[in-house]
């Protein structure tokens, strides 16, 4: 069963078409890589899925629940954006860590804020926070950062900061983990650190969407790949077929750069 169904998503900024009838499904436990030139619509697509941008048309369904349908808008739809965003964990190009908080505090902050809305929070505050702290520590250990939990962002390398950001995205147990070119701000050595973590998540069958310029990584890790150009999906399918034997001329032109 598809955990995510995206149908005919379109987005315009003024007269500029950024996405045009983008459709795809994502199966539980699969990794989808999205490749394409800068300005092809990859990041806007992720932002629409996370409701950081509202699509102009189309629909988004997660686990059979329609989160967005331009043809059948639900009253109060935009007021529920925070709840809808919880289906997706987002890891940005820039790490966006809070500089005043330690690595562990960055990872646990959102979970603690949500916990305060629980009816029994006041009675179980200590227990709830202890469980959140234990969860955050386990995630940082998974990222190889057991010795860095009390460090502030300025005390961490770029690769370490991005791994904290991945742990933070995982903390709320999203249905789908989204990466927007997670290594673009890193040098080659630190890039390897982050890609190793994402490979590990893929081996654990974490459902992921990865926007990336790392072609070899996309081919080896993804279960399916999409090549976008000018806001449309030009080609999609098995990663080795798309990258090693593309059917479309535009895909071949793009891949010659890599």
URKA-V43026 format. One record per residue. N is the residue number from 1. RES is the residue in one small letter. PSI is psi in whole degrees, -180 to 180 (NA if undefined). OMEGA is omega in degrees with one decimal (none if undefined). BURIAL is + if it has 16 or more other C-alpha atoms within 10 Angstrom, else -. Layout:
BEGIN
n:N res:RES psi:PSI omega:OMEGA burial:BURIAL
n:N res:RES psi:PSI omega:OMEGA burial:BURIAL
END
This chain:
BEGIN
n:1 res:x psi:138 omega:178.8 burial:-
n:2 res:x psi:129 omega:175.5 burial:-
n:3 res:x psi:-28 omega:-179.4 burial:+
n:4 res:x psi:131 omega:174.1 burial:+
n:5 res:x psi:119 omega:179.5 burial:+
n:6 res:x psi:123 omega:-175.5 burial:+
n:7 res:x psi:118 omega:168.9 burial:+
n:8 res:x psi:41 omega:179.4 burial:+
n:9 res:x psi:130 omega:176.8 burial:+
n:10 res:x psi:147 omega:178.9 burial:+
n:11 res:x psi:131 omega:175.3 burial:+
n:12 res:x psi:145 omega:168.4 burial:-
n:13 res:x psi:101 omega:-172.1 burial:-
n:14 res:x psi:-126 omega:179.9 burial:-
n:15 res:x psi:1 omega:-177.5 burial:-
n:16 res:x psi:121 omega:176.9 burial:-
n:17 res:x psi:122 omega:-179.0 burial:-
n:18 res:x psi:-38 omega:175.3 burial:+
n:19 res:x psi:139 omega:-176.7 burial:+
n:20 res:x psi:102 omega:175.9 burial:+
n:21 res:x psi:55 omega:178.3 burial:-
n:22 res:x psi:125 omega:-178.9 burial:+
n:23 res:x psi:137 omega:172.9 burial:+
n:24 res:x psi:162 omega:173.7 burial:-
n:25 res:x psi:155 omega:177.5 burial:+
n:26 res:x psi:123 omega:-178.9 burial:+
n:27 res:x psi:153 omega:177.3 burial:+
n:28 res:x psi:131 omega:176.2 burial:+
n:29 res:x psi:2 omega:179.7 burial:+
n:30 res:x psi:156 omega:174.1 burial:+
n:31 res:x psi:128 omega:177.2 burial:+
n:32 res:x psi:125 omega:174.8 burial:+
n:33 res:x psi:136 omega:177.1 burial:+
n:34 res:x psi:123 omega:-179.1 burial:+
n:35 res:x psi:163 omega:179.4 burial:+
n:36 res:x psi:165 omega:-179.7 burial:+
n:37 res:x psi:162 omega:173.1 burial:-
n:38 res:x psi:136 omega:-178.9 burial:-
n:39 res:x psi:7 omega:-178.4 burial:-
n:40 res:x psi:-8 omega:176.9 burial:+
n:41 res:x psi:2 omega:-175.1 burial:+
n:42 res:x psi:-52 omega:-177.7 burial:+
n:43 res:x psi:-39 omega:178.1 burial:+
n:44 res:x psi:-37 omega:177.2 burial:+
n:45 res:x psi:-46 omega:177.3 burial:+
n:46 res:x psi:-42 omega:-179.0 burial:+
n:47 res:x psi:-32 omega:175.2 burial:+
n:48 res:x psi:-40 omega:179.0 burial:+
n:49 res:x psi:-35 omega:180.0 burial:+
n:50 res:x psi:2 omega:-179.5 burial:+
n:51 res:x psi:27 omega:167.1 burial:+
n:52 res:x psi:-23 omega:167.9 burial:-
n:53 res:x psi:144 omega:177.3 burial:-
n:54 res:x psi:123 omega:177.0 burial:+
n:55 res:x psi:154 omega:176.0 burial:+
n:56 res:x psi:-30 omega:175.7 burial:+
n:57 res:x psi:168 omega:-179.0 burial:+
n:58 res:x psi:-172 omega:-178.7 burial:+
n:59 res:x psi:154 omega:178.4 burial:+
n:60 res:x psi:123 omega:-178.2 burial:+
n:61 res:x psi:131 omega:177.4 burial:+
n:62 res:x psi:123 omega:179.4 burial:+
n:63 res:x psi:42 omega:177.3 burial:-
n:64 res:x psi:-5 omega:178.7 burial:-
n:65 res:x psi:123 omega:178.9 burial:-
n:66 res:x psi:113 omega:-179.8 burial:-
n:67 res:x psi:-29 omega:-179.4 burial:+
n:68 res:x psi:133 omega:174.8 burial:+
n:69 res:x psi:106 omega:-176.1 burial:+
n:70 res:x psi:-28 omega:-178.4 burial:-
n:71 res:x psi:-21 omega:-179.5 burial:-
n:72 res:x psi:67 omega:-177.7 burial:-
n:73 res:x psi:139 omega:179.5 burial:-
n:74 res:x psi:137 omega:178.1 burial:-
n:75 res:x psi:132 omega:-178.9 burial:-
n:76 res:x psi:12 omega:-175.2 burial:-
n:77 res:x psi:-46 omega:-176.7 burial:-
n:78 res:x psi:-24 omega:179.1 burial:-
n:79 res:x psi:-21 omega:-177.2 burial:-
n:80 res:x psi:18 omega:-173.7 burial:-
n:81 res:x psi:-38 omega:-177.7 burial:+
n:82 res:x psi:-43 omega:178.3 burial:-
n:83 res:x psi:-41 omega:-179.6 burial:-
n:84 res:x psi:-36 omega:-178.7 burial:+
n:85 res:x psi:-22 omega:-179.2 burial:+
n:86 res:x psi:-17 omega:176.0 burial:+
n:87 res:x psi:-19 omega:-174.4 burial:+
n:88 res:x psi:135 omega:169.3 burial:+
n:89 res:x psi:136 omega:-173.5 burial:+
n:90 res:x psi:128 omega:174.0 burial:+
n:91 res:x psi:118 omega:-172.6 burial:+
n:92 res:x psi:169 omega:175.2 burial:+
n:93 res:x psi:-53 omega:173.6 burial:+
n:94 res:x psi:144 omega:-164.6 burial:+
n:95 res:x psi:-30 omega:177.3 burial:+
n:96 res:x psi:39 omega:173.7 burial:-
n:97 res:x psi:151 omega:176.6 burial:+
n:98 res:x psi:118 omega:-172.6 burial:-
n:99 res:x psi:-24 omega:-176.6 burial:-
n:100 res:x psi:-3 omega:-178.1 burial:-
n:101 res:x psi:148 omega:175.7 burial:-
n:102 res:x psi:172 omega:177.4 burial:+
n:103 res:x psi:-46 omega:-179.5 burial:+
n:104 res:x psi:-40 omega:178.8 burial:+
n:105 res:x psi:-38 omega:176.5 burial:+
n:106 res:x psi:-41 omega:-177.0 burial:+
n:107 res:x psi:-37 omega:-173.0 burial:+
n:108 res:x psi:-10 omega:-172.2 burial:+
n:109 res:x psi:-52 omega:-175.8 burial:+
n:110 res:x psi:-41 omega:-179.2 burial:-
n:111 res:x psi:-38 omega:178.7 burial:+
n:112 res:x psi:-39 omega:179.1 burial:+
n:113 res:x psi:-42 omega:178.0 burial:-
n:114 res:x psi:-35 omega:-178.6 burial:-
n:115 res:x psi:-31 omega:-178.4 burial:+
n:116 res:x psi:-16 omega:179.2 burial:-
n:117 res:x psi:-5 omega:178.7 burial:-
n:118 res:x psi:141 omega:-177.0 burial:-
n:119 res:x psi:-35 omega:-175.9 burial:-
n:120 res:x psi:21 omega:-175.0 burial:-
n:121 res:x psi:-46 omega:-175.8 burial:-
n:122 res:x psi:-37 omega:-178.5 burial:-
n:123 res:x psi:-32 omega:-173.5 burial:-
n:124 res:x psi:22 omega:-173.4 burial:-
n:125 res:x psi:-50 omega:-176.4 burial:-
n:126 res:x psi:-47 omega:-179.7 burial:-
n:127 res:x psi:-45 omega:-178.7 burial:-
n:128 res:x psi:-46 omega:-178.7 burial:+
n:129 res:x psi:-35 omega:177.0 burial:+
n:130 res:x psi:-41 omega:179.0 burial:-
n:131 res:x psi:-40 omega:178.4 burial:-
n:132 res:x psi:-43 omega:178.7 burial:+
n:133 res:x psi:-42 omega:179.9 burial:+
n:134 res:x psi:-40 omega:177.9 burial:-
n:135 res:x psi:-45 omega:179.1 burial:+
n:136 res:x psi:-41 omega:179.0 burial:+
n:137 res:x psi:-41 omega:179.4 burial:+
n:138 res:x psi:-39 omega:179.1 burial:+
n:139 res:x psi:-41 omega:179.5 burial:+
n:140 res:x psi:-35 omega:174.6 burial:+
n:141 res:x psi:-40 omega:177.7 burial:-
n:142 res:x psi:-33 omega:179.2 burial:-
n:143 res:x psi:1 omega:-178.1 burial:+
n:144 res:x psi:28 omega:-174.9 burial:-
n:145 res:x psi:31 omega:-178.7 burial:+
n:146 res:x psi:-32 omega:-178.2 burial:-
n:147 res:x psi:4 omega:-174.8 burial:-
n:148 res:x psi:11 omega:-173.1 burial:+
n:149 res:x psi:-34 omega:-176.4 burial:+
n:150 res:x psi:9 omega:178.0 burial:-
n:151 res:x psi:148 omega:174.8 burial:-
n:152 res:x psi:159 omega:-176.7 burial:+
n:153 res:x psi:-40 omega:-177.6 burial:+
n:154 res:x psi:-13 omega:178.2 burial:-
n:155 res:x psi:2 omega:-176.8 burial:-
n:156 res:x psi:149 omega:173.6 burial:-
n:157 res:x psi:169 omega:178.8 burial:-
n:158 res:x psi:-42 omega:179.0 burial:+
n:159 res:x psi:-39 omega:177.6 burial:+
n:160 res:x psi:-41 omega:178.1 burial:+
n:161 res:x psi:-40 omega:179.9 burial:+
n:162 res:x psi:-34 omega:176.7 burial:+
n:163 res:x psi:-35 omega:172.5 burial:+
n:164 res:x psi:-42 omega:179.4 burial:+
n:165 res:x psi:-37 omega:177.5 burial:+
n:166 res:x psi:-44 omega:177.5 burial:+
n:167 res:x psi:-41 omega:178.8 burial:+
n:168 res:x psi:-41 omega:179.8 burial:+
n:169 res:x psi:-33 omega:-179.9 burial:+
n:170 res:x psi:-20 omega:-170.9 burial:+
n:171 res:x psi:-34 omega:-176.7 burial:+
n:172 res:x psi:13 omega:175.4 burial:+
n:173 res:x psi:58 omega:-179.2 burial:-
n:174 res:x psi:155 omega:174.0 burial:+
n:175 res:x psi:-36 omega:-175.2 burial:+
n:176 res:x psi:130 omega:178.0 burial:+
n:177 res:x psi:125 omega:-175.5 burial:+
n:178 res:x psi:134 omega:177.3 burial:+
n:179 res:x psi:126 omega:176.8 burial:+
n:180 res:x psi:92 omega:-178.9 burial:+
n:181 res:x psi:63 omega:-170.7 burial:+
n:182 res:x psi:-12 omega:-178.5 burial:+
n:183 res:x psi:5 omega:-172.8 burial:+
n:184 res:x psi:-23 omega:-178.5 burial:-
n:185 res:x psi:9 omega:-173.6 burial:+
n:186 res:x psi:152 omega:173.4 burial:+
n:187 res:x psi:168 omega:-173.0 burial:-
n:188 res:x psi:-39 omega:-178.4 burial:-
n:189 res:x psi:-44 omega:-179.6 burial:-
n:190 res:x psi:-30 omega:175.3 burial:+
n:191 res:x psi:-42 omega:179.6 burial:+
n:192 res:x psi:-38 omega:178.4 burial:-
n:193 res:x psi:-48 omega:-175.0 burial:+
n:194 res:x psi:-42 omega:179.4 burial:+
n:195 res:x psi:-34 omega:177.3 burial:+
n:196 res:x psi:-41 omega:178.0 burial:-
n:197 res:x psi:-44 omega:-178.8 burial:+
n:198 res:x psi:-38 omega:174.9 burial:+
n:199 res:x psi:-42 omega:179.1 burial:+
n:200 res:x psi:-40 omega:177.2 burial:-
n:201 res:x psi:-39 omega:178.4 burial:+
n:202 res:x psi:-39 omega:179.8 burial:+
n:203 res:x psi:-24 omega:176.5 burial:-
n:204 res:x psi:6 omega:178.3 burial:-
n:205 res:x psi:41 omega:171.6 burial:-
n:206 res:x psi:131 omega:179.4 burial:+
n:207 res:x psi:121 omega:-171.7 burial:+
n:208 res:x psi:150 omega:167.2 burial:+
n:209 res:x psi:123 omega:-173.6 burial:+
n:210 res:x psi:111 omega:170.5 burial:+
n:211 res:x psi:121 omega:-172.7 burial:+
n:212 res:x psi:155 omega:170.5 burial:+
n:213 res:x psi:4 omega:179.1 burial:+
n:214 res:x psi:92 omega:-172.0 burial:+
n:215 res:x psi:-44 omega:-179.4 burial:-
n:216 res:x psi:-40 omega:178.1 burial:-
n:217 res:x psi:-46 omega:179.3 burial:-
n:218 res:x psi:-43 omega:-178.9 burial:+
n:219 res:x psi:-39 omega:-173.5 burial:+
n:220 res:x psi:-29 omega:-171.5 burial:-
n:221 res:x psi:-36 omega:-172.3 burial:+
n:222 res:x psi:151 omega:172.6 burial:+
n:223 res:x psi:-27 omega:174.6 burial:+
n:224 res:x psi:160 omega:-176.7 burial:+
n:225 res:x psi:146 omega:176.4 burial:+
n:226 res:x psi:131 omega:172.1 burial:+
n:227 res:x psi:123 omega:-179.4 burial:+
n:228 res:x psi:147 omega:175.6 burial:+
n:229 res:x psi:129 omega:176.8 burial:+
n:230 res:x psi:39 omega:172.9 burial:+
n:231 res:x psi:5 omega:179.7 burial:+
n:232 res:x psi:157 omega:173.3 burial:+
n:233 res:x psi:115 omega:-179.5 burial:+
n:234 res:x psi:-40 omega:-176.8 burial:+
n:235 res:x psi:143 omega:175.4 burial:+
n:236 res:x psi:154 omega:-180.0 burial:+
n:237 res:x psi:-156 omega:178.9 burial:-
n:238 res:x psi:133 omega:-175.1 burial:-
n:239 res:x psi:-43 omega:-177.7 burial:+
n:240 res:x psi:-34 omega:176.9 burial:+
n:241 res:x psi:-47 omega:-176.0 burial:-
n:242 res:x psi:-43 omega:-175.0 burial:+
n:243 res:x psi:-42 omega:-176.7 burial:+
n:244 res:x psi:-30 omega:-177.0 burial:-
n:245 res:x psi:62 omega:-177.9 burial:-
n:246 res:x psi:144 omega:-179.6 burial:+
n:247 res:x psi:-29 omega:-173.8 burial:-
n:248 res:x psi:140 omega:-179.4 burial:-
n:249 res:x psi:-38 omega:179.7 burial:-
n:250 res:x psi:-37 omega:176.3 burial:-
n:251 res:x psi:-44 omega:179.3 burial:+
n:252 res:x psi:-41 omega:179.1 burial:-
n:253 res:x psi:-44 omega:-179.5 burial:-
n:254 res:x psi:-46 omega:-173.6 burial:-
n:255 res:x psi:-21 omega:177.6 burial:+
n:256 res:x psi:-22 omega:178.4 burial:-
n:257 res:x psi:-16 omega:-175.8 burial:-
n:258 res:x psi:NA omega:none burial:-
END
